[in-house]
Amino acid sequence: MTESVLFRVESHVGRLTLNRPERLNAMDLPMVQSVLERLSEASELVEVGDLRALVISGEGDRAFSAGADMESRRALTDAERALHLDLIASMCREVYRFPVPVVAEVHGHCIGGGAELALSCDLVLATETSGFSLPEVKLGMLARSGGAVFARRRLSHGALAGMLLTGERVRAPEALRIGLIDRMSANPELLAEATDAVASSIASAGPHAVRATKQLLLSNSTLSVEESLQLGDSLHATLAATEDLREGLAALAEKRPPAFVGR
């Protein structure tokens, strides 16, 4: 039986792939449970220093993810349907809080829970033919897995309201213009190259510095400016005592690439 979620690590970069291309990577209950298991595994790898960046993508050439698999939900009990949506929300929040940067590699359809998953990532890269939509209102539902919250980091109130209240698709060129995505590539091959370059760049930086920077970035939405500045001072003081900082400064002086060890 084909696994619905693939996970591998190479050169400190993890790659989690949604693997139901025949269903546009729509997320049924077992798939969401598998994603959560892989995220837990990935977090453990972060703690031992084996993983420094994570990429999330969708298998096939048609979709990142079409969101919750509504067809499979018909066979579920009411309790299982509720669990399904609760776990999608948990999955998006786990990605948002993941200890190292997460990059979404998007091509094709990115809909509903799939869009919420992408928007929970720190960076979103997409092909120019990709499209993003949060159509929950058209089903009498709410984008409660984080779409209404995570996109707030990226969009003006009007742009976000337009997506949420109309459910209409935003194509990649417009998504790039309004800040919904961070980079756009002409095709999947160039997108993969761009994603690998970004993830490798993150993974080659000082691991403690990267994690501290993500923590500081996340604080922007929960702390006041003054509190975030104080957090930055505290994180800087911690980094000042690391071997990696000394290595970074030595490498700069010696005009060579740094060899960070995560200490």
Phi, psi and chi 1 to 4 in degrees:
 res  aa     phi    psi   chi1   chi2   chi3   chi4
   1 MET       -  131.3 -177.4  176.0  178.5      -
   2 THR   -69.7  134.5  -57.3      -      -      -
   3 GLU   -71.5  136.7  -66.7 -175.3   42.7      -
   4 SER   -81.0  -14.2   63.3      -      -      -
   5 VAL  -136.5  127.6  179.2      -      -      -
   6 LEU  -107.7  145.1  -53.3  176.8      -      -
   7 PHE  -146.3  131.5  178.5   64.5      -      -
   8 ARG  -148.2  160.3   61.0 -177.6  172.8   84.4
   9 VAL  -130.1  132.2  178.9      -      -      -
  10 GLU  -144.5  127.6 -175.5  176.2  -14.3      -
  11 SER    52.9   44.8  -59.0      -      -      -
  12 HIS    70.2    8.4  -62.9  -68.0      -      -
  13 VAL  -111.2  123.1  175.0      -      -      -
  14 GLY   -90.9  146.2      -      -      -      -
  15 ARG  -130.6  114.4 -176.9  173.0  -77.9  -86.3
  16 LEU  -106.0  121.8 -171.0  155.7      -      -
  17 THR  -119.5  124.7  -54.8      -      -      -
  18 LEU   -73.1  123.6  -52.4  178.4      -      -
  19 ASN  -124.8   59.6 -172.2   36.6      -      -
  20 ARG  -131.2   59.8  -62.4 -176.8   74.6 -146.1
  21 PRO   -59.8  -28.9   22.5  -34.3      -      -
  22 GLU   -67.8  -17.3   73.1  -75.0   -5.4      -
  23 ARG  -114.7   23.1  -65.9  -73.7  -58.3  147.7
  24 LEU    55.6   33.5  -61.1 -178.2      -      -
  25 ASN    55.4   30.3  -61.7  -44.8      -      -
  26 ALA   -63.4  143.6      -      -      -      -
  27 MET   -98.8  105.8  -63.0  177.8  -76.1      -
  28 ASP   -85.5  176.7   60.4    6.2      -      -
  29 LEU   -60.1  -47.9  179.6   55.4      -      -
  30 PRO   -60.3  -35.6  -24.9   35.4      -      -
  31 MET   -65.5  -44.7 -177.8 -171.2 -144.2      -
  32 VAL   -63.8  -40.9  179.3      -      -      -
  33 GLN   -61.6  -38.5  -68.7  170.9  -36.8      -
  34 SER   -67.5  -40.3 -177.2      -      -      -
  35 VAL   -59.7  -45.4  170.5      -      -      -
  36 LEU   -61.7  -37.9  -74.3  166.3      -      -
  37 GLU   -65.3  -42.6  -69.3  169.2    1.2      -
  38 ARG   -66.8  -36.6  -60.6  -70.1   82.4   74.7
  39 LEU   -64.7  -38.6  -71.8  173.3      -      -
  40 SER   -64.1  -42.7  178.0      -      -      -
  41 GLU   -61.9  -42.6  177.4 -175.9  -16.9      -
  42 ALA   -64.7  -39.3      -      -      -      -
  43 SER   -61.4  -39.1  -67.7      -      -      -
  44 GLU   -63.9  -37.5  -67.4  174.8    1.9      -
  45 LEU   -67.2  -34.2  -66.7  174.6      -      -
  46 VAL   -60.8  -45.8  170.4      -      -      -
  47 GLU   -63.7  -29.4  -65.4  -51.5  -43.9      -
  48 VAL   -95.8    4.8  -63.0      -      -      -
  49 GLY    87.1    8.6      -      -      -      -
  50 ASP   -89.4  -12.3  -68.4  -21.2      -      -
  51 LEU  -134.2  127.9 -166.8  150.5      -      -
  52 ARG  -122.4  -11.3  -59.6  179.0 -177.4  177.7
  53 ALA  -155.9  152.5      -      -      -      -
  54 LEU  -131.1  134.7  178.3   65.1      -      -
  55 VAL  -113.4  133.5  174.1      -      -      -
  56 ILE  -115.6  129.2  -61.1  179.5      -      -
  57 SER  -142.8  174.7   62.0      -      -      -
  58 GLY  -119.6  139.1      -      -      -      -
  59 GLU   -73.8  150.9 -173.9   62.5   37.9      -
  60 GLY    89.5  176.1      -      -      -      -
  61 ASP  -107.9   10.2   57.0    4.7      -      -
  62 ARG  -110.0  -24.5  -61.7  172.6   61.4 -163.2
  63 ALA  -160.1  144.7      -      -      -      -
  64 PHE   -71.9  -57.7  174.8   79.5      -      -
  65 SER  -167.9  137.6  173.9      -      -      -
  66 ALA   -86.1   10.4      -      -      -      -
  67 GLY    90.1 -155.9      -      -      -      -
  68 ALA   -62.8  138.6      -      -      -      -
  69 ASP   -78.2   96.6 -170.9  -26.0      -      -
  70 MET   -70.6  -28.7  -56.2  -53.8  -72.3      -
  71 GLU   -66.5  -43.5 -178.0  174.8  -37.7      -
  72 SER   -67.0  -24.5   71.6      -      -      -
  73 ARG   -66.7  -22.2  -74.9  172.7   56.9   80.3
  74 ARG   -63.1  -27.7  -62.1 -167.6 -172.4  103.2
  75 ALA   -88.5   -2.0      -      -      -      -
  76 LEU   -91.2  155.4  -58.3  179.5      -      -
  77 THR   -75.3  167.9   65.3      -      -      -
  78 ASP   -58.6  -40.4  -70.9  -16.0      -      -
  79 ALA   -65.5  -39.2      -      -      -      -
  80 GLU   -69.5  -35.5  -71.6  171.6  -28.3      -
  81 ARG   -63.3  -43.1  -68.6 -169.8 -170.0   99.9
  82 ALA   -64.1  -42.0      -      -      -      -
  83 LEU   -62.0  -41.1  175.8   64.2      -      -
  84 HIS   -55.2  -51.2 -176.5 -153.0      -      -
  85 LEU   -70.4  -35.9  -65.2 -176.8      -      -
  86 ASP   -62.6  -39.9  -74.9  -12.5      -      -
  87 LEU   -72.6  -32.1  -70.6 -177.7      -      -
  88 ILE   -62.6  -42.6  -70.4  176.5      -      -
  89 ALA   -62.7  -43.4      -      -      -      -
  90 SER   -62.7  -41.2  -64.7      -      -      -
  91 MET   -59.1  -47.7  172.9 -171.8   66.8      -
  92 CYS   -63.3  -38.8  -67.6      -      -      -
  93 ARG   -70.8  -34.8  -69.2  166.2 -161.2 -177.0
  94 GLU   -64.7  -39.4  -73.2  -61.0  -46.5      -
  95 VAL   -65.6  -44.5  169.4      -      -      -
  96 TYR   -57.8  -40.0  172.9   74.8      -      -
  97 ARG   -92.4    3.0  -67.1 -170.8  -67.8 -106.5
  98 PHE   -56.3  138.4 -161.7   72.0      -      -
  99 PRO   -67.4  -20.2   20.3  -32.0      -      -
 100 VAL  -120.5  163.2  -61.4      -      -      -
 101 PRO   -58.8  142.4  -26.5   36.3      -      -
 102 VAL  -119.5  131.3 -174.8      -      -      -
 103 VAL  -114.2  126.6 -177.9      -      -      -
 104 ALA   -91.7  128.5      -      -      -      -
 105 GLU  -108.2  105.1 -179.5 -176.6  -49.0      -
 106 VAL  -114.2  127.6  177.3      -      -      -
 107 HIS  -138.9  145.3   60.6  -89.3      -      -
 108 GLY    78.2 -148.6      -      -      -      -
 109 HIS   -71.3  137.3  -59.8  -69.5      -      -
 110 CYS  -139.0   94.7 -167.0      -      -      -
 111 ILE  -125.2  142.4  -57.8  169.6      -      -
 112 GLY    53.9 -123.5      -      -      -      -
 113 GLY   -59.3  -28.1      -      -      -      -
 114 GLY   -66.1  -42.2      -      -      -      -
 115 ALA   -66.3  -38.2      -      -      -      -
 116 GLU   -64.4  -38.3  -67.3 -178.1  -72.4      -
 117 LEU   -62.7  -46.3  175.3   59.8      -      -
 118 ALA   -61.5  -42.5      -      -      -      -
 119 LEU   -72.8  -17.2  -68.1  171.8      -      -
 120 SER   -76.7  -12.3   68.1      -      -      -
 121 CYS   -78.0  162.2  -62.0      -      -      -
 122 ASP   -75.8  -36.0  -61.0  -72.6      -      -
 123 LEU  -131.4  142.2  -65.9  167.5      -      -
 124 VAL  -125.2  115.8 -177.8      -      -      -
 125 LEU  -110.9  140.9  -77.0   61.1      -      -
 126 ALA  -147.2  159.5      -      -      -      -
 127 THR   -82.1  161.0   58.0      -      -      -
 128 GLU   -70.8  -13.2   61.5 -175.3   17.1      -
 129 THR   -96.8    3.6   55.7      -      -      -
 130 SER   -71.9  158.2  -61.4      -      -      -
 131 GLY  -142.6  141.3      -      -      -      -
 132 PHE  -120.3  135.0  -61.5   77.9      -      -
 133 SER  -151.1  147.9   61.8      -      -      -
 134 LEU  -121.6   81.9  -66.0  166.0      -      -
 135 PRO   -90.3   17.4   35.2  -35.3      -      -
 136 GLU   -55.4  -37.9  -77.5   82.0   -4.8      -
 137 VAL   -62.1  -27.4  -67.8      -      -      -
 138 LYS   -71.1  -14.0  -66.8 -174.3  174.7 -177.6
 139 LEU  -108.1    8.0  -58.6  174.3      -      -
 140 GLY    74.8   22.3      -      -      -      -
 141 MET  -116.2 -178.5  -60.0  172.4   65.7      -
 142 LEU  -126.5  141.6  175.1   71.9      -      -
 143 ALA   -76.8   70.5      -      -      -      -
 144 ARG   -89.0   -6.0   50.3   78.9   62.1  127.2
 145 SER   -79.2   -0.7  -64.5      -      -      -
 146 GLY   130.7  -10.2      -      -      -      -
 147 GLY   -56.7  -42.2      -      -      -      -
 148 ALA   -72.7  -19.0      -      -      -      -
 149 VAL  -101.0  -49.9  177.4      -      -      -
 150 PHE   -64.3  -37.6  -60.9  139.7      -      -
 151 ALA   -68.9  -17.7      -      -      -      -
 152 ARG   -62.9  -25.5 -172.7  176.2   63.7 -172.6
 153 ARG   -70.0  -17.5  -59.3 -178.0  -66.7  171.3
 154 ARG  -115.1  -31.7  -62.4  173.3  166.8  -86.7
 155 LEU  -113.3  155.2  -59.2  179.2      -      -
 156 SER   -68.3  163.9   67.6      -      -      -
 157 HIS   -58.2  -43.5  174.6   80.2      -      -
 158 GLY   -65.1  -42.8      -      -      -      -
 159 ALA   -65.6  -41.2      -      -      -      -
 160 LEU   -68.0  -42.8  178.1   55.8      -      -
 161 ALA   -60.4  -39.2      -      -      -      -
 162 GLY   -60.8  -43.5      -      -      -      -
 163 MET   -65.2  -46.6  -78.5 -164.9   72.1      -
 164 LEU   -74.2  -37.4  -67.3  170.8      -      -
 165 LEU   -87.0  -22.8  -62.9  176.6      -      -
 166 THR  -102.6  -26.9   68.9      -      -      -
 167 GLY    71.3   10.6      -      -      -      -
 168 GLU   -76.9  154.9  -67.1  179.2   -3.0      -
 169 ARG   -76.2  137.6 -175.5 -175.3 -172.1 -160.5
 170 VAL  -109.9  116.0  178.2      -      -      -
 171 ARG   -77.3  156.3  -63.2 -177.3 -178.4  -83.9
 172 ALA   -53.7  -45.0      -      -      -      -
 173 PRO   -58.6  -41.1  -27.7   37.9      -      -
 174 GLU   -70.6  -37.3  176.1   66.1    5.4      -
 175 ALA   -61.4  -37.9      -      -      -      -
 176 LEU   -68.2  -41.0 -179.4   64.5      -      -
 177 ARG   -63.3  -39.0 -173.3 -171.4   70.7   80.2
 178 ILE   -92.0   -2.5   63.9  177.9      -      -
 179 GLY    92.3    9.7      -      -      -      -
 180 LEU   -69.2  -34.4 -172.9   67.8      -      -
 181 ILE  -120.5  164.9   64.8  175.0      -      -
 182 ASP  -102.9  -31.8  -58.1  -64.4      -      -
 183 ARG  -146.5  152.6  -60.1 -171.8 -171.1 -176.9
 184 MET  -131.4  135.4 -175.3  174.9   70.1      -
 185 SER  -118.4  157.3  -62.1      -      -      -
 186 ALA   -71.3  -30.4      -      -      -      -
 187 ASN  -153.8  169.6   55.8   57.3      -      -
 188 PRO   -59.5  -34.5  -27.9   36.6      -      -
 189 GLU   -65.0  -45.5  -69.1   73.9   22.5      -
 190 LEU   -69.0  -32.7  -68.7  176.9      -      -
 191 LEU   -63.4  -44.9  173.4   64.9      -      -
 192 ALA   -60.9  -40.4      -      -      -      -
 193 GLU   -64.0  -43.8  -68.4  176.5    9.2      -
 194 ALA   -64.8  -41.5      -      -      -      -
 195 THR   -64.4  -45.2  -55.8      -      -      -
 196 ASP   -60.0  -40.3  -73.5  -16.2      -      -
 197 ALA   -64.9  -44.3      -      -      -      -
 198 VAL   -65.0  -48.2  169.0      -      -      -
 199 ALA   -63.9  -40.0      -      -      -      -
 200 SER   -66.8  -36.8  -64.1      -      -      -
 201 SER   -63.3  -43.2  179.9      -      -      -
 202 ILE   -63.2  -45.1  -66.9  169.9      -      -
 203 ALA   -67.1  -23.6      -      -      -      -
 204 SER   -87.1   -9.5   67.6      -      -      -
 205 ALA   -81.5  173.6      -      -      -      -
 206 GLY   -63.0  118.7      -      -      -      -
 207 PRO   -57.2  -44.5  -23.1   32.8      -      -
 208 HIS   -65.8  -39.2  -71.7  -60.1      -      -
 209 ALA   -65.8  -39.2      -      -      -      -
 210 VAL   -65.1  -45.2  168.1      -      -      -
 211 ARG   -65.3  -39.4  -68.4 -176.3   65.2  174.5
 212 ALA   -65.9  -38.4      -      -      -      -
 213 THR   -65.2  -41.6  -61.7      -      -      -
 214 LYS   -63.4  -41.1  174.7  158.6 -176.5  178.1
 215 GLN   -60.2  -40.9 -175.3  179.4  -13.6      -
 216 LEU   -68.0  -40.1 -169.7   58.8      -      -
 217 LEU   -61.4  -44.7  -75.7  169.1      -      -
 218 LEU   -64.8  -28.8  -67.7 -178.4      -      -
 219 SER   -66.9  -19.8   78.5      -      -      -
 220 ASN   -60.0  -27.6  -70.5  -23.4      -      -
 221 SER   -94.6   -6.8   60.2      -      -      -
 222 THR  -121.7  -21.5   58.5      -      -      -
 223 LEU  -114.6  158.1  -58.2  179.6      -      -
 224 SER   -70.7  167.4   68.0      -      -      -
 225 VAL   -57.3  -45.6  171.5      -      -      -
 226 GLU   -63.6  -41.5 -175.1   57.8   36.9      -
 227 GLU   -66.3  -38.5  -71.8  170.3  -29.2      -
 228 SER   -65.9  -38.6  -73.9      -      -      -
 229 LEU   -62.7  -41.4  -70.7  171.1      -      -
 230 GLN   -65.4  -39.7  -68.3  174.0    3.1      -
 231 LEU   -61.9  -42.3  174.7   60.9      -      -
 232 GLY   -59.8  -40.6      -      -      -      -
 233 ASP   -62.3  -42.6  -68.8  -20.0      -      -
 234 SER   -66.0  -43.7  174.4      -      -      -
 235 LEU   -64.6  -39.2  -67.4  169.9      -      -
 236 HIS   -62.3  -42.1  173.3   73.1      -      -
 237 ALA   -61.7  -38.1      -      -      -      -
 238 THR   -66.5  -43.6  -59.8      -      -      -
 239 LEU   -65.3  -30.7  -69.1  174.1      -      -
 240 ALA   -61.8  -21.0      -      -      -      -
 241 ALA   -96.8    5.3      -      -      -      -
 242 THR   -90.3  153.1   62.7      -      -      -
 243 GLU   -64.1  -34.6  -69.3 -177.5   27.5      -
 244 ASP   -61.7  -38.9  -82.0   -7.4      -      -
 245 LEU   -63.9  -43.9  177.6   59.2      -      -
 246 ARG   -62.7  -38.6  -67.3 -168.0  -70.1  -86.2
 247 GLU   -66.6  -40.9  165.2   61.4   14.2      -
 248 GLY   -61.2  -43.6      -      -      -      -
 249 LEU   -69.1  -38.2  -66.2  175.6      -      -
 250 ALA   -65.1  -42.0      -      -      -      -
 251 ALA   -63.8  -38.3      -      -      -      -
 252 LEU   -62.9  -45.0  178.0   64.1      -      -
 253 ALA   -66.6  -34.4      -      -      -      -
 254 GLU   -92.6    1.7  -62.8  165.1   12.8      -
 255 LYS    55.3   53.4  -61.3 -178.7  179.8  179.3
 256 ARG  -141.0  161.0   59.4  172.4  174.5   79.1
 257 PRO   -67.7  140.7  -18.7   31.3      -      -
 258 PRO   -73.1  151.2   26.5  -34.1      -      -
 259 ALA  -116.0   84.0      -      -      -      -
 260 PHE   -75.3  141.2  -66.3  118.0      -      -
 261 VAL  -118.8   -1.2  -66.0      -      -      -
 262 GLY    79.4   27.1      -      -      -      -
 263 ARG  -126.8      -  -67.0 -165.9  -63.6  -91.1
